[in-house]
Amino acid sequence: MCTTCGCAAGEARIEGENLHTHEDGTTHSHASNKSGMTYTAVAAGHSHSHRHADGSVHVHSHDHADTAVHDDDGAHAHDHEGAMHYGHGPAGAHAPGMTQSRMVQIERDILSKNDGYAAQNRARFDEQGIFALNLVSSPGSGKTTLLCRTIEALKSKLSIAVVEGDQQTSHDAERIRTTGVPALQINTGKGCHLDAFMVGAALQKLAPADDSLLLIENVGNLVCPAAFDLGEAHKVAILSVTEGEDKPLKYPDMFRAASLMLLNKIDLLPYVSFKLDLAIEYARRVNPELQVIQVSATTGEGFDAWLAWLEAGCAGRQTRKQETVASLKRRIAELEAQVSASVRG
């Protein structure tokens, strides 16, 4: 179950392979890695709650003159100036039939498991010098078109692999594969986001090369993916000018979690009422450190800055890997010297 919207996990699939969800909320996959060994793991990000006859999970609603609705542990749904707000409780969300304290506990359990898998992914990325990015946006922002143009521009310079996330179909992965780079589709079923376990299982099959660029296109959704670390170096939020400039204020968690915002489809600015400066102002109101690059995936405008950012990130990750290896070698040499001195003594 998603910690934000309560959506069911469904049955996720990685290009024809099922990730089976069990009644206890765990998910198992059996995938072959590049060495031919079997990879088995338990997924993060999914849990189930049940209303029992003994009333252990329950909610009481009361009608008040102030039109507030209270659950067992103090959450309020305020009707204020024609808007009802359900995000004021400790969980910051509302689920019918579930108390705020129960929601908080479920969220902690889910994210704790997810963070464990994210740490495994991040360790792999560090060890291999892989620059991994989590691309997030609303549906229709132009993520896949942007990826295709990015790949065409960089595939002669960098090794690139792509993980595609959608509820159904492999259309986007097929589009990516026409560029000549490997891509693996994850279908999340009823799930609304990728989680770290799904990405880890995909890595076993995709086997990205050392010192490469890994682009993870998340499910189109500006809410739930914000909470799930995939082990990536950065979240990149894509906002198109065909959307509202107030999206960063409406969906602040996503823009707060991102390191970079790509303002896409700027070739359409003469034809839409999108206020570019205001969109940037709103985004930086939410996240003052947010970098912004304006691009058009159709015309290529602004792509020099985007490609330079990617290449700098890849170079930095490779330098970090080399420094780590050099540090380990120095430490091994120091230990060998200590052992040698001890033997001589």
C-alpha positions in Angstrom: 0.0 0.0 0.0 1.3 3.5 -0.8 1.9 5.6 2.3 0.4 8.7 0.6 -2.7 7.6 -1.3 -3.3 4.1 0.0 -3.3 2.5 -3.5 -2.9 -1.2 -3.8 0.4 -2.6 -4.9 -1.2 -4.8 -7.5 1.1 -7.2 -9.2 4.2 -5.5 -10.6 5.9 -6.9 -13.6 9.4 -6.5 -15.0 9.2 -7.3 -18.7 7.2 -10.5 -18.3 8.4 -11.4 -14.8 6.0 -11.2 -11.9 6.8 -9.6 -8.5 4.3 -11.6 -6.4 2.6 -9.8 -3.5 1.7 -12.0 -0.5 -0.9 -11.5 2.2 1.7 -10.3 4.7 2.6 -7.4 2.4 5.9 -8.8 1.2 6.8 -9.3 -2.4 9.2 -11.9 -3.9 11.0 -11.9 -7.2 13.2 -14.5 -8.8 15.4 -12.8 -11.4 18.6 -13.9 -13.0 21.5 -11.6 -12.7 24.3 -11.3 -15.2 26.3 -14.1 -13.6 23.4 -16.5 -14.0 22.8 -16.7 -10.2 19.3 -16.3 -8.8 18.3 -13.1 -7.1 15.6 -13.3 -4.5 14.4 -10.4 -2.3 11.5 -9.1 -0.4 10.0 -5.9 -1.7 9.7 -2.7 0.2 6.9 -0.2 -0.2 3.8 -2.5 0.2 1.7 -3.3 3.3 -1.8 -4.4 4.0 -4.1 -3.5 6.9 -7.3 -5.2 7.9 -10.3 -4.2 9.9 -10.8 -6.9 12.5 -13.9 -7.9 14.3 -12.3 -6.8 17.6 -12.2 -3.2 16.4 -8.4 -2.9 16.6 -8.5 -0.6 13.5 -11.3 1.8 13.6 -12.3 5.4 13.2 -15.1 7.5 14.8 -16.4 10.5 13.0 -18.4 13.2 14.7 -20.4 16.1 13.3 -19.4 19.4 14.9 -20.7 22.9 14.5 -17.3 23.9 13.1 -17.7 21.3 10.3 -14.4 19.6 11.5 -14.3 15.8 11.4 -12.1 14.1 14.1 -10.7 10.6 14.1 -9.5 8.7 17.1 -6.1 10.4 17.5 -6.9 14.0 16.8 -6.7 14.4 13.0 -9.0 17.1 11.6 -10.7 17.6 8.2 -11.4 21.4 8.2 -14.0 22.9 5.9 -12.5 26.3 5.4 -13.6 28.8 2.7 -15.1 26.0 0.6 -12.1 23.7 0.9 -11.8 20.6 3.0 -8.3 19.8 4.3 -7.3 16.3 5.3 -3.6 16.8 5.7 -3.5 18.2 9.2 -3.0 15.0 11.3 0.3 13.4 12.3 0.3 11.3 9.1 -0.4 14.3 6.9 -3.0 12.2 5.0 -6.4 10.5 5.5 -7.5 6.9 4.9 -11.1 5.9 5.8 -11.2 3.3 8.6 -7.6 3.9 9.7 -6.3 6.0 12.5 -3.6 8.6 12.1 -1.3 6.6 14.5 -1.8 3.5 12.4 -1.0 5.3 9.2 2.2 6.8 10.7 3.3 3.3 11.8 2.6 1.8 8.3 4.5 4.7 6.7 7.5 4.2 8.9 7.5 0.4 8.2 7.2 0.9 4.5 9.8 3.6 4.1 12.2 1.8 6.4 12.1 -1.3 4.2 12.3 0.8 1.1 15.3 2.8 2.5 17.1 -0.5 3.1 16.8 -1.5 -0.6 17.7 2.0 -1.6 20.9 1.8 0.3 21.7 -1.5 -1.5 21.1 0.2 -4.8 23.2 3.3 -3.8 26.1 1.1 -2.8 26.0 -0.6 -6.2 25.9 2.7 -8.0 28.9 3.9 -5.9 30.9 0.8 -6.5 30.3 0.9 -10.2 30.5 4.7 -10.7 27.0 4.9 -12.0 25.2 8.3 -12.1 21.6 7.4 -11.4 18.7 9.8 -11.8 15.1 9.5 -10.9 13.0 11.5 -13.4 9.6 12.5 -12.0 6.7 14.5 -13.4 3.0 14.6 -14.2 1.8 12.4 -17.1 2.3 14.1 -20.4 5.2 16.4 -19.4 7.4 15.0 -22.2 9.7 12.8 -20.1 10.1 10.0 -22.7 10.7 12.4 -25.6 13.2 14.3 -23.5 15.0 11.0 -22.7 15.1 10.0 -26.3 16.7 13.3 -27.4 19.1 13.1 -24.4 20.2 9.6 -25.3 20.8 10.5 -29.0 23.0 13.4 -27.9 25.1 11.4 -25.4 25.2 7.8 -26.5 28.4 8.3 -28.4 30.1 9.6 -25.2 28.5 7.7 -22.4 27.2 4.2 -21.7 23.5 4.7 -20.9 20.7 2.4 -19.6 17.1 3.2 -18.8 14.5 1.9 -16.4 10.9 2.7 -17.4 8.0 2.8 -15.0 4.4 2.8 -16.0 1.2 1.1 -14.7 0.8 -0.8 -17.9 2.3 -1.4 -21.4 5.9 -1.4 -22.6 5.5 1.4 -25.1 8.0 3.8 -23.5 10.7 1.1 -23.1 10.2 0.2 -26.8 10.6 3.9 -27.8 13.8 4.0 -25.7 15.2 0.9 -27.3 14.9 2.4 -30.8 17.7 4.7 -29.8 20.0 1.7 -29.4 20.4 1.7 -25.6 19.1 -1.0 -23.2 15.8 -0.3 -21.5 13.7 -2.4 -19.1 10.0 -1.8 -18.5 8.5 -2.1 -15.0 4.7 -2.2 -14.9 3.4 -1.3 -11.5 -0.1 -2.5 -11.9 -2.3 -0.7 -9.4 0.8 0.9 -7.9 1.4 4.6 -8.4 5.2 4.7 -8.2 8.5 2.8 -8.5 10.1 1.7 -5.2 13.7 0.7 -4.5 13.1 -3.0 -4.6 11.6 -2.8 -8.1 14.6 -0.9 -9.3 17.0 -3.3 -7.6 15.3 -6.2 -9.3 15.5 -4.4 -12.6 19.2 -3.8 -12.1 19.8 -7.5 -11.9 18.4 -8.0 -15.4 19.6 -4.7 -16.9 23.2 -5.0 -15.6 24.2 -1.4 -16.3 27.9 -0.9 -17.1 30.5 0.6 -14.9 30.8 4.4 -15.2 27.5 4.7 -16.9 24.4 6.9 -16.8 21.2 5.3 -15.5 18.0 7.1 -16.2 14.9 6.0 -14.2 11.7 7.3 -15.6 9.2 7.1 -12.8 5.4 6.7 -13.1 3.7 9.9 -14.0 2.7 11.2 -10.6 3.7 14.3 -8.6 2.7 12.9 -5.3 3.8 9.4 -4.3 7.3 9.1 -5.9 8.4 12.0 -3.8 8.5 9.7 -0.7 10.4 6.8 -2.2 14.2 6.9 -2.4 15.4 4.6 -5.2 19.1 5.0 -4.4 19.5 7.7 -7.1 21.9 10.6 -7.0 19.2 13.1 -7.7 15.5 13.5 -8.4 14.9 15.6 -11.5 11.4 17.1 -11.7 10.1 17.9 -15.1 7.4 20.6 -15.4 6.0 21.5 -18.9 4.7 24.9 -19.8 1.4 23.2 -20.8 0.7 22.7 -17.1 0.0 25.3 -14.5 2.9 27.5 -13.1 1.5 26.8 -9.6 2.3 23.1 -9.7 5.3 23.5 -7.3 3.0 25.0 -4.7 0.3 22.4 -5.3 2.8 19.5 -5.1 5.5 20.9 -2.8 7.0 17.5 -1.6 8.1 16.6 -5.1 9.8 19.9 -5.9 11.3 19.9 -2.4 12.8 16.5 -3.0 14.2 17.4 -6.4 17.7 18.8 -7.1 16.9 20.0 -10.6 13.7 21.2 -12.3 13.6 21.0 -16.1 11.0 23.4 -17.5 10.1 21.6 -20.7 8.2 22.6 -23.9 9.5 26.2 -23.8 8.9 26.3 -27.6 5.2 26.5 -26.8 5.5 29.6 -24.6 4.2 32.0 -27.3 1.0 29.9 -27.5 0.2 29.3 -23.8 -0.5 31.6 -20.8 2.2 29.9 -18.7 4.0 32.4 -16.5 7.7 31.2 -16.7 9.2 33.5 -14.0 6.3 32.8 -11.6 6.8 29.1 -12.0 10.5 29.4 -11.1 9.6 31.7 -8.2 7.1 29.2 -6.8 9.5 26.3 -7.2 12.3 28.2 -5.3 9.8 29.2 -2.7 9.4 25.5 -2.0 13.1 24.7 -2.5 15.5 27.6 -2.5 18.4 25.4 -3.6 16.6 24.0 -6.7 18.5 24.3 -10.0 16.4 25.2 -13.0 17.1 24.6 -16.7 14.7 25.6 -19.5 14.5 23.1 -22.4 12.5 22.0 -25.3 12.7 18.3 -26.0 11.2 19.0 -29.5 13.6 21.7 -30.7 16.6 21.0 -28.5 16.6 24.6 -27.1 18.4 24.6 -23.7 19.8 21.1 -24.2 23.4 22.3 -24.0 22.9 23.2 -20.3 21.1 20.0 -19.6 23.7 17.8 -21.3 26.5 19.6 -19.5 24.8 19.0 -16.2 24.6 15.3 -17.0 28.2 15.0 -18.1 29.4 16.8 -15.0 27.4 14.5 -12.8 28.8 11.4 -14.5 32.4 12.8 -14.3 31.9 13.6 -10.6 30.6 10.1 -9.9 33.5 8.5 -11.6 36.0 10.7 -9.7 34.3 9.7 -6.5 34.6 6.0 -7.4 38.3 6.5 -8.2 38.9 8.3 -4.9 37.2 5.5 -3.0 39.3 2.8 -4.8 42.5 4.8 -4.1 41.5 5.2 -0.5 40.9 1.4 -0.1 44.3 0.7 -1.7 46.1 3.0 0.6 44.3 1.4 3.6 45.3 -2.1 2.4 48.9 -0.9 2.0 48.9 0.5 5.5 47.6 -2.7 7.0 50.1 -4.8 5.0 52.9 -2.5 6.3 51.6 -3.0 9.9 51.5 -6.7 9.5 55.0 -6.8 8.0 56.4 -4.6 10.8 54.8 -6.9 13.4 56.3 -10.0 11.8 59.8 -8.4 11.8 59.4 -7.3 15.4 
